[in-house]
């Protein structure tokens, strides 16, 4: 079983990203296991805390990096 994600850092893969995409990425991730390299809408999972595959919960913080 994967640990709960404390932080998920997402990097955009497209030059222009609408605010809606942030909402959609959060919604898609919740309740799923994500790992660095996974894609969420127009974002790539860059890092997770703790490292490796983690379960995204309601308490997970999302950091959107450029």
N, CA, C and O atoms as CSV, one atom per row, in Angstrom:
chain,resi,resn,atom,element,x,y,z
A,1,UNK,N,N,0.849,-1.190,0.000
A,1,UNK,CA,C,0.000,0.000,0.000
A,1,UNK,C,C,0.892,1.250,0.000
A,1,UNK,O,O,1.897,1.305,0.709
A,2,UNK,N,N,0.522,2.220,-0.780
A,2,UNK,CA,C,1.291,3.464,-0.895
A,2,UNK,C,C,0.971,4.403,0.264
A,2,UNK,O,O,-0.166,4.444,0.734
A,3,UNK,N,N,1.976,5.163,0.730
A,3,UNK,CA,C,1.715,6.139,1.792
A,3,UNK,C,C,0.887,7.312,1.265
A,3,UNK,O,O,0.850,7.563,0.061
A,4,UNK,N,N,0.230,8.020,2.169
A,4,UNK,CA,C,-0.530,9.215,1.781
A,4,UNK,C,C,0.419,10.329,1.363
A,4,UNK,O,O,1.459,10.538,1.988
A,5,UNK,N,N,0.053,11.042,0.300
A,5,UNK,CA,C,0.863,12.145,-0.197
A,5,UNK,C,C,0.691,13.359,0.701
A,5,UNK,O,O,-0.433,13.747,1.021
A,6,UNK,N,N,1.801,13.957,1.105
A,6,UNK,CA,C,1.747,15.222,1.819
A,6,UNK,C,C,1.792,16.357,0.808
A,6,UNK,O,O,1.034,17.322,0.912
A,7,UNK,N,N,2.700,16.236,-0.190
A,7,UNK,CA,C,2.853,17.262,-1.221
A,7,UNK,C,C,3.049,16.581,-2.569
A,7,UNK,O,O,3.766,15.586,-2.676
A,8,UNK,N,N,2.404,17.129,-3.598
A,8,UNK,CA,C,2.624,16.702,-4.980
A,8,UNK,C,C,3.005,17.951,-5.772
A,8,UNK,O,O,2.249,18.922,-5.817
A,9,UNK,N,N,4.188,17.915,-6.398
A,9,UNK,CA,C,4.657,19.042,-7.203
A,9,UNK,C,C,4.367,18.725,-8.666
A,9,UNK,O,O,4.787,17.689,-9.183
A,10,UNK,N,N,3.645,19.628,-9.325
A,10,UNK,CA,C,3.267,19.440,-10.727
A,10,UNK,C,C,3.947,20.499,-11.586
A,10,UNK,O,O,3.990,21.672,-11.214
A,11,UNK,N,N,4.475,20.090,-12.726
A,11,UNK,CA,C,5.058,21.021,-13.698
A,11,UNK,C,C,4.221,20.991,-14.958
A,11,UNK,O,O,3.837,19.921,-15.431
A,12,UNK,N,N,3.937,22.163,-15.502
A,12,UNK,CA,C,3.122,22.219,-16.713
A,12,UNK,C,C,3.924,21.752,-17.919
A,12,UNK,O,O,5.123,22.012,-18.030
A,13,UNK,N,N,3.237,21.059,-18.819
A,13,UNK,CA,C,3.880,20.528,-20.020
A,13,UNK,C,C,3.563,21.368,-21.246
A,13,UNK,O,O,4.145,21.167,-22.312
A,14,UNK,N,N,2.642,22.307,-21.096
A,14,UNK,CA,C,2.289,23.206,-22.192
A,14,UNK,C,C,2.600,24.636,-21.770
A,14,UNK,O,O,2.585,24.960,-20.582
A,15,UNK,N,N,2.882,25.490,-22.754
A,15,UNK,CA,C,3.274,26.860,-22.451
A,15,UNK,C,C,2.174,27.647,-21.751
A,15,UNK,O,O,2.420,28.330,-20.757
A,16,UNK,N,N,0.963,27.546,-22.279
A,16,UNK,CA,C,-0.151,28.299,-21.692
A,16,UNK,C,C,-1.139,27.330,-21.076
A,16,UNK,O,O,-1.650,26.428,-21.740
A,17,UNK,N,N,-1.399,27.533,-19.792
A,17,UNK,CA,C,-2.299,26.656,-19.063
A,17,UNK,C,C,-3.335,27.519,-18.346
A,17,UNK,O,O,-2.985,28.490,-17.676
A,18,UNK,N,N,-4.600,27.163,-18.491
A,18,UNK,CA,C,-5.682,27.908,-17.850
A,18,UNK,C,C,-5.826,27.481,-16.391
A,18,UNK,O,O,-5.451,26.369,-16.018
A,19,UNK,N,N,-6.367,28.369,-15.580
A,19,UNK,CA,C,-6.603,28.074,-14.156
A,19,UNK,C,C,-7.472,26.824,-14.004
A,19,UNK,O,O,-7.302,26.061,-13.053
A,20,UNK,N,N,-8.394,26.617,-14.933
A,20,UNK,CA,C,-9.259,25.439,-14.890
A,20,UNK,C,C,-8.444,24.153,-14.879
A,20,UNK,O,O,-8.847,23.179,-14.243
A,21,UNK,N,N,-7.303,24.130,-15.571
A,21,UNK,CA,C,-6.483,22.914,-15.626
A,21,UNK,C,C,-5.945,22.538,-14.248
A,21,UNK,O,O,-5.781,21.354,-13.953
A,22,UNK,N,N,-5.668,23.530,-13.403
A,22,UNK,CA,C,-5.215,23.232,-12.040
A,22,UNK,C,C,-6.312,22.510,-11.267
A,22,UNK,O,O,-6.060,21.511,-10.593
A,23,UNK,N,N,-7.517,23.023,-11.373
A,23,UNK,CA,C,-8.663,22.397,-10.714
A,23,UNK,C,C,-8.857,20.971,-11.226
A,23,UNK,O,O,-9.056,20.044,-10.440
A,24,UNK,N,N,-8.798,20.801,-12.548
A,24,UNK,CA,C,-9.013,19.487,-13.155
A,24,UNK,C,C,-7.919,18.491,-12.732
A,24,UNK,O,O,-8.207,17.318,-12.498
A,25,UNK,N,N,-6.677,18.958,-12.637
A,25,UNK,CA,C,-5.576,18.080,-12.223
A,25,UNK,C,C,-5.766,17.621,-10.782
A,25,UNK,O,O,-5.556,16.449,-10.469
A,26,UNK,N,N,-6.163,18.541,-9.905
A,26,UNK,CA,C,-6.427,18.164,-8.507
A,26,UNK,C,C,-7.545,17.140,-8.432
A,26,UNK,O,O,-7.438,16.133,-7.731
A,27,UNK,N,N,-8.620,17.409,-9.162
A,27,UNK,CA,C,-9.778,16.522,-9.156
A,27,UNK,C,C,-9.412,15.131,-9.669
A,27,UNK,O,O,-9.833,14.126,-9.096
A,28,UNK,N,N,-8.635,15.072,-10.739
A,28,UNK,CA,C,-8.230,13.790,-11.312
A,28,UNK,C,C,-7.330,13.006,-10.362
A,28,UNK,O,O,-7.405,11.778,-10.311
A,29,UNK,N,N,-6.484,13.698,-9.613
A,29,UNK,CA,C,-5.510,13.035,-8.742
A,29,UNK,C,C,-6.124,12.482,-7.463
A,29,UNK,O,O,-5.689,11.440,-6.974
A,30,UNK,N,N,-7.120,13.156,-6.919
A,30,UNK,CA,C,-7.671,12.759,-5.618
A,30,UNK,C,C,-8.188,11.327,-5.639
A,30,UNK,O,O,-8.972,10.932,-6.502
A,31,UNK,N,N,-7.716,10.563,-4.652
A,31,UNK,CA,C,-8.131,9.163,-4.527
A,31,UNK,C,C,-7.298,8.213,-5.366
A,31,UNK,O,O,-7.546,7.007,-5.360
A,32,UNK,N,N,-6.312,8.734,-6.090
A,32,UNK,CA,C,-5.463,7.901,-6.946
A,32,UNK,C,C,-4.043,7.853,-6.415
A,32,UNK,O,O,-3.626,8.690,-5.614
A,33,UNK,N,N,-3.320,6.859,-6.877
A,33,UNK,CA,C,-1.892,6.755,-6.585
A,33,UNK,C,C,-1.146,7.406,-7.739
A,33,UNK,O,O,-1.358,7.061,-8.901
A,34,UNK,N,N,-0.266,8.355,-7.408
A,34,UNK,CA,C,0.542,9.030,-8.427
A,34,UNK,C,C,2.017,8.882,-8.071
A,34,UNK,O,O,2.374,8.666,-6.913
A,35,UNK,N,N,2.858,9.003,-9.081
A,35,UNK,CA,C,4.302,8.898,-8.905
A,35,UNK,C,C,4.983,9.879,-9.851
A,35,UNK,O,O,4.388,10.283,-10.850
A,36,UNK,N,N,6.222,10.270,-9.552
A,36,UNK,CA,C,6.943,11.158,-10.466
A,36,UNK,C,C,6.939,10.603,-11.893
A,36,UNK,O,O,7.193,9.421,-12.122
A,37,UNK,N,N,6.641,11.500,-12.848
A,37,UNK,CA,C,6.563,11.106,-14.249
A,37,UNK,C,C,5.145,10.908,-14.749
A,37,UNK,O,O,4.909,10.943,-15.957
A,38,UNK,N,N,4.190,10.700,-13.840
A,38,UNK,CA,C,2.793,10.534,-14.244
A,38,UNK,C,C,2.252,11.847,-14.810
A,38,UNK,O,O,2.709,12.926,-14.435
A,39,UNK,N,N,1.281,11.747,-15.709
A,39,UNK,CA,C,0.638,12.921,-16.300
A,39,UNK,C,C,-0.747,13.116,-15.695
A,39,UNK,O,O,-1.504,12.164,-15.507
A,40,UNK,N,N,-1.059,14.383,-15.393
A,40,UNK,CA,C,-2.385,14.783,-14.927
A,40,UNK,C,C,-2.813,15.973,-15.771
A,40,UNK,O,O,-2.355,17.093,-15.550
A,41,UNK,N,N,-3.682,15.734,-16.726
A,41,UNK,CA,C,-4.166,16.754,-17.661
A,41,UNK,C,C,-2.968,17.329,-18.424
A,41,UNK,O,O,-2.412,16.643,-19.282
A,42,UNK,N,N,-2.555,18.571,-18.134
A,42,UNK,CA,C,-1.405,19.184,-18.817
A,42,UNK,C,C,-0.220,19.343,-17.872
A,42,UNK,O,O,0.674,20.152,-18.118
A,43,UNK,N,N,-0.216,18.572,-16.796
A,43,UNK,CA,C,0.872,18.629,-15.815
A,43,UNK,C,C,1.551,17.269,-15.691
A,43,UNK,O,O,0.919,16.222,-15.834
A,44,UNK,N,N,2.854,17.313,-15.420
A,44,UNK,CA,C,3.630,16.105,-15.124
A,44,UNK,C,C,3.962,16.140,-13.642
A,44,UNK,O,O,4.375,17.173,-13.116
A,45,UNK,N,N,3.780,15.000,-12.965
A,45,UNK,CA,C,4.166,14.921,-11.554
A,45,UNK,C,C,5.687,14.981,-11.508
A,45,UNK,O,O,6.371,14.088,-12.007
A,46,UNK,N,N,6.206,16.045,-10.904
A,46,UNK,CA,C,7.649,16.261,-10.841
A,46,UNK,C,C,8.254,15.645,-9.578
A,46,UNK,O,O,9.356,15.096,-9.608
A,47,UNK,N,N,7.515,15.745,-8.469
A,47,UNK,CA,C,8.032,15.246,-7.197
A,47,UNK,C,C,6.869,14.952,-6.274
A,47,UNK,O,O,5.814,15.581,-6.362
A,48,UNK,N,N,7.072,13.988,-5.385
A,48,UNK,CA,C,6.079,13.705,-4.356
A,48,UNK,C,C,6.782,13.658,-3.004
A,48,UNK,O,O,7.956,13.301,-2.913
A,49,UNK,N,N,6.054,14.018,-1.967
A,49,UNK,CA,C,6.551,13.887,-0.600
A,49,UNK,C,C,5.510,13.100,0.164
A,49,UNK,O,O,4.377,13.557,0.317
A,50,UNK,N,N,5.876,11.912,0.652
A,50,UNK,CA,C,7.172,11.248,0.545
A,50,UNK,C,C,7.478,10.843,-0.901
A,50,UNK,O,O,6.589,10.827,-1.753
A,51,UNK,N,N,8.747,10.518,-1.163
A,51,UNK,CA,C,9.185,10.127,-2.509
A,51,UNK,C,C,8.501,8.847,-2.970
A,51,UNK,O,O,8.173,7.973,-2.168
A,52,UNK,N,N,8.295,8.758,-4.283
A,52,UNK,CA,C,7.746,7.537,-4.879
A,52,UNK,C,C,6.238,7.592,-5.012
A,52,UNK,O,O,5.630,8.648,-4.838
A,53,UNK,N,N,5.635,6.449,-5.323
A,53,UNK,CA,C,4.180,6.389,-5.481
A,53,UNK,C,C,3.473,6.735,-4.167
A,53,UNK,O,O,3.816,6.211,-3.107
A,54,UNK,N,N,2.491,7.618,-4.254
A,54,UNK,CA,C,1.743,8.065,-3.073
A,54,UNK,C,C,0.256,8.150,-3.404
A,54,UNK,O,O,-0.135,8.332,-4.556
A,55,UNK,N,N,-0.555,8.014,-2.367
A,55,UNK,CA,C,-2.005,8.140,-2.503
A,55,UNK,C,C,-2.396,9.586,-2.240
A,55,UNK,O,O,-2.095,10.129,-1.176
A,56,UNK,N,N,-3.062,10.209,-3.197
A,56,UNK,CA,C,-3.503,11.595,-3.056
A,56,UNK,C,C,-4.810,11.608,-2.263
A,56,UNK,O,O,-5.773,10.922,-2.606
A,57,UNK,N,N,-4.816,12.409,-1.193
A,57,UNK,CA,C,-5.986,12.502,-0.320
A,57,UNK,C,C,-6.499,13.941,-0.296
A,57,UNK,O,O,-5.947,14.819,-0.960
A,58,UNK,N,N,-7.555,14.169,0.473
A,58,UNK,CA,C,-8.092,15.520,0.647
A,58,UNK,C,C,-7.067,16.445,1.301
A,58,UNK,O,O,-7.134,17.662,1.126
A,59,UNK,N,N,-6.131,15.886,2.043
A,59,UNK,CA,C,-5.149,16.690,2.771
A,59,UNK,C,C,-3.872,16.957,1.976
A,59,UNK,O,O,-2.985,17.663,2.456
A,60,UNK,N,N,-3.768,16.404,0.772
A,60,UNK,CA,C,-2.568,16.589,-0.042
A,60,UNK,C,C,-2.470,18.028,-0.525
A,60,UNK,O,O,-3.445,18.605,-1.005
A,61,UNK,N,N,-1.269,18.599,-0.390
A,61,UNK,CA,C,-1.010,19.947,-0.903
A,61,UNK,C,C,-0.445,19.825,-2.326
A,61,UNK,O,O,0.437,19.007,-2.588
A,62,UNK,N,N,-0.960,20.636,-3.220
A,62,UNK,CA,C,-0.455,20.676,-4.594
A,62,UNK,C,C,0.389,21.925,-4.797
A,62,UNK,O,O,-0.015,23.025,-4.421
A,63,UNK,N,N,1.571,21.748,-5.396
A,63,UNK,CA,C,2.440,22.865,-5.736
A,63,UNK,C,C,2.556,22.871,-7.243
A,63,UNK,O,O,2.955,21.871,-7.839
A,64,UNK,N,N,2.212,23.991,-7.871
A,64,UNK,CA,C,2.277,24.121,-9.326
A,64,UNK,C,C,3.529,24.914,-9.684
A,64,UNK,O,O,3.598,26.119,-9.444
A,65,UNK,N,N,4.514,24.233,-10.259
A,65,UNK,CA,C,5.788,24.861,-10.639
A,65,UNK,C,C,5.810,25.069,-12.138
A,65,UNK,O,O,5.164,24.333,-12.883
A,66,UNK,N,N,6.554,26.073,-12.581
A,66,UNK,CA,C,6.677,26.336,-14.026
A,66,UNK,C,C,7.925,25.733,-14.587
A,66,UNK,O,O,8.187,25.858,-15.784
